[in-house]
Amino acid sequence: MVVVGIIGAGASGLCATHHALSTPDVTPVVWECAGQLGGTWRLSEWAGTDDRGLPVHSSMYHSLRTDLPTVMMAFPDFPFPDDCGSFVHHTTVLKYLEDYADHYNLLPHIKVVCVEPVNSGEGPGNWQVTTKNLESGIITTTSCDAIIVCNGHFTKPNIPTIPGIEEYHGQVLHSHDYRHPAPFTANTVVILGAAASGLDIALELSSVASQVLLSHNYPLQLPTTLPSNIRQVTGVTAATKNGFTFADGTQTQADAIVFCTGYKYSFPFLSSKCEVTVEDNHVRPLYKHLISTKFPTMALVGIPSRIVVFPFIDYQVRYFFKTLTGKVKLPTYEQMTAINAKEEDEHKAKGMKEKHYHIMGTTQFQYLEELAREAGLEKPPPFRQKLMTIVLIRLFCSFPIFKTYTYKLGQNGTIIESRNGTVINTTTDLALLMIRRMLALVWNDFSRTDLLCGHSAGQGQSTRLS
């Protein structure tokens, strides 16, 4: 009997437990420090640390809804309920994970009694996992044949260095600790970062704040329509006592800044003997962003970002179990190291930063097809890539309303898109949307558009926004 230790009972941990139980001669042992399953999908009212002094794991805020439709979010073998809608509240996702755990009878195998991993010793074949029960204080050590790390990567905020920020007298917050908009009523708020969370929080704050400045370093303004009190500005370069300076030299006074700047990978419970390192947010040494090349009986699930998480981790977990049972033969350590070096060189040759090494985006679909092919798994359905393209276009071109669209699958996996009960010709509608928004972008942001096209934009002057 192979004993597999699973650290974490969020979506990845539940998925790993399910497939461990589905694999002959495998027994899972699961530890969770939160005391309840669900991981980041379980809202915590605490910020920073909880009532036990432990770091708050969840990044949920009260109003959060998914930015991907449920039809593409679901695990391959467990769909969301038909009547739950497309872009659902975080409580619906938590209920989905609880139902998943009930359906596959996972709870008896999960120690959700505030167990904290202290360290994991060296492997392979003899992983020693030491845990402390935070209620009783009892420390125990469990011997495992394999380890799956499922602690997520939305817990340790990435806080950028801003000259002068220590002198700033306003509120400084990372989105990890954001819960609701009320504290920002009538404020001028700078949102640093304009990915999905930055846009979402900016939109919510616009309902109570006097002004929201959406700060980012994209070469052009985002083409989406936004409320009149949200203004796009360049990236923050410095802080003063009462406000901020932006990359184009403009300045503003502000009552608060919210960092929507992502997260750092962190594995504080892994001992140095595990030889897992994080440098510039690049986790090494992982084969296929998943398996330790030093100790191939250790997997770190869900490391890549900008992915469709649940189906992605499902394929990763099943691939790893195929390696444990010998149905997939991994390359040697030397071969895996050479493959990783080649991929890193290709990454650099494309001009991509090391901290973006695990960002996948559209490359995730090729990655999953490779896992499926090597492990003899079913090929991922093609609709996910097409639907992701549709959703991203609507997100960046019409963010305030993109979650009002609904999606379901027709025969042969065709995507049926509708809004307010009316089915939409998606191809035509998206084409018209992109034309309208691109024309508006050129009109409203002509100077930068002209500059990017190779023309002189002239000398700009520092202006004050406040």
Protein Blocks (a to p, Z undefined) as FASTA:
>chain_A
ZZdddedjbfklmmmmmmmmmpghiacddddfklpahijmlccfbehiafkopacfblcd
fklccfbdfklmpcfklccdfklojbdcfklmmmmmmmmmmmnommlmpccehpacfbdc
ddehiaccddddfknopacddddfbdcdfebjalbccddddehklmpcbdcddfklpcbf
klmgoiacddedjbfklmmmmmmmmmmmmbdcdddfbfbdcfbdcdfkbccddddfbdcf
klccdfkopacddfbdcddebjadddfkbcfklopaceehiacddehhlaafklmmbcce
hkaghiafklmmmmmmmmmmmmmnopaccddfklmmmmmmmmmmmmmmnopafklmmpnk
lmmmmmmmmmmmmnopacddfklmmmmmmmmmmmmmmmmlmmmpccdddehhiacddeeh
iacdfklmmmmmmmmmmmmmmmmmmmmmmmmnopaebjaddddfZZ
